[in-house]
């Protein structure tokens, strides 16, 4: 206990160093800009700016990536409220009530509500990050080769099933990623596999290049394929953004409910902020003392959506940091950032010298929420104009950053070629309804699962019974079954949420319609 408190205190002291404060400010600002641009995503932004962190200390780099993540999730609410176009899928529910408030001349109030709810949702999520992550890491320290094999299978079933509209396509995406993970030297025998005479593939495909290509370059190709269009003009607003005491009292219960919802959804691998925002919104409607305001511009609806989607951020980091299972596409990119820094996601992050970096990141993640609140409240008017940026500027800008970032990894043009290949691959994956996150997850977890399986069989003389030899193995097998079944449960929840939202929209009076 004393050691943990010492690590927490040392983490805060390290987090307030000038370089880390600078990383928070820059990261949050960049994240909000990316989030408020419709068509871009938090995963794309983190992947695009991942090369910026190579020369930084591991804790500083992770703080900056975490700041981009949090800023992008909040930034999506700006365009959702002002131009009725969610900047990210996580703000889809915010657009329902937020834009109605804008039409009533209450855009400032809506943005202030979104900012304050995002702050509290993200800050409260740090509680579970601080207290649940070390406990789960202690359990993971008991894992052997068989457990790591089943853990990798669990991660693959979750992301492949939940993150795709079709389970078959999700599993196909995961299988394709596993095939790509075999490129390079055999981890046990040292035999060359699918290297095609390229020495640069000795250690396998560069994860960063794959991330940039799949999430950033593919998005540029998707935007280029569509007709270039100007964004809708953001509504001007002059009302005050700060909430009154009565309004804060009104949204406080909603924020706490949405925090629990978002945190729980975030901890469950594969769910994500887009599901949490609708669950938070629907729960706010069900428990509201004024349900008649919903569909007409309710601050409770805005608070419910934004507190839930930002509470996901802290929760989603727990399985990634402790078990090496990224729960969604953004945490998959963050996991790539850890690997690039020479760190292995898992229980090793919570012991020895590495624990200092981990707790510095935890403290930085908590402080990020305060900077997001300040920058959000002060800069919403400026960010609103950025939301109008044309695709004609975005496409070449993103493309240049992808090329420069890929080349900066090792100053090797082969990395740029790999990034472009994965960019085209990511574009095709989207065209055929497959899943980029499942491919990345399989690319990362594939080697872990292969090593676990082959080492287990080597220890047992080829007897597969070792894979079922411990209670932890059976627990993980049960989780794998849950990973296959969970898409059906999530689909039912989504349909219910869509029906409730549809009913609200149908009941919307004509004078408030867009």
PyMOL commands that set and color helices and strands:
alter all, ss='L'
color gray80, all
select helices_A, chain A and resi 2-15+18-35+42-48+50-53+58-82+89-91+94-103+107-140+145-162+167-181+199-201+207-225+245-267+273-287+291-293+299-323+329-340+347-350+352-386+391-410+413-431+436-459+464-468+471-506+510-512
alter helices_A, ss='H'
color red, helices_A
select strands_A, chain A and resi 184-185+192-193
alter strands_A, ss='S'
color yellow, strands_A
deselect
rebuild
show_as cartoon
